[in-house]
């Protein structure tokens, strides 16, 4: 078994298609097919369910994928360990939940100090970003805390107040919780806090809709369609100019901590190490 076999297998598993995997890896399709068949022969088991529209991992394939991600992650770690230098450079893959309005300034300062770093940002919800960090798809991520995970190191970055917001209509808090809720996707820390509060109050939302985009959510709020929960700092300007109204919610549901997470016990490249040092001196 070769490392390239695992790379090919992982690509086919992710795309569910030999042709798409071949295109991504710049291989000919027949080579990808042959490698998968050779891998299955070596392991003495089929790894995929094959159908007209593509390929889906079976139970043995899912089992191998866990090993493949671990092995490939370790290979990347080895490369980083021997390519490191005192001058941070290369790609830094960071995940981020939205919205964190204090983040652009922090990132700008870091990139100004380390111009050879190429920063790549991936937006997602906390649950997904945590998974991507543990599988080493991301170097680290800004997520909603607290996070307790045996494979994760955490660094507190910001603390902010969460509020409910709706179109400026002089409504009471009792009135607005009866409106439809427009929330981020499942796995969002803000959403979890709001749902916990409403459950504790015995309030059943009239309707819950979800979007993954902060701009879409705020646009729907200003149109008077629904209510949402966000950090106060992210909508302060809209509140100040009277576009929307903000409503305080009780403790402990009204506080959100943004933390930076990275995988525990993995090699810290100079790039990631310098980034963490920047966070610790905010």
ABEGO torsion letter per residue (X at the ends): XBAAAAAAAAAAAAAGBAAAAAAAAGBBAAAAAAAAAAAAAAAGBBABBBBAAEBBBBAAAAAAAAAAAAAAAAAAAAAAAAABBABBBEBBBBBBBOBBAAAAAAAAAAAAABAABBBBBBBBBAAAAAAAAAAGABABBBBBOBBBBAABBBBBABBBBBBBBBBBAGBBAAAAAABBBBBBBBGBAAAAAAAAAAAAAGBBBABBBBBABAAAAAAAAAAGABBBBBBAAAAAAAAAAGABBBBBBBOAAABBBBBBBBBBGBBBBAAAAAAAAAAAAX
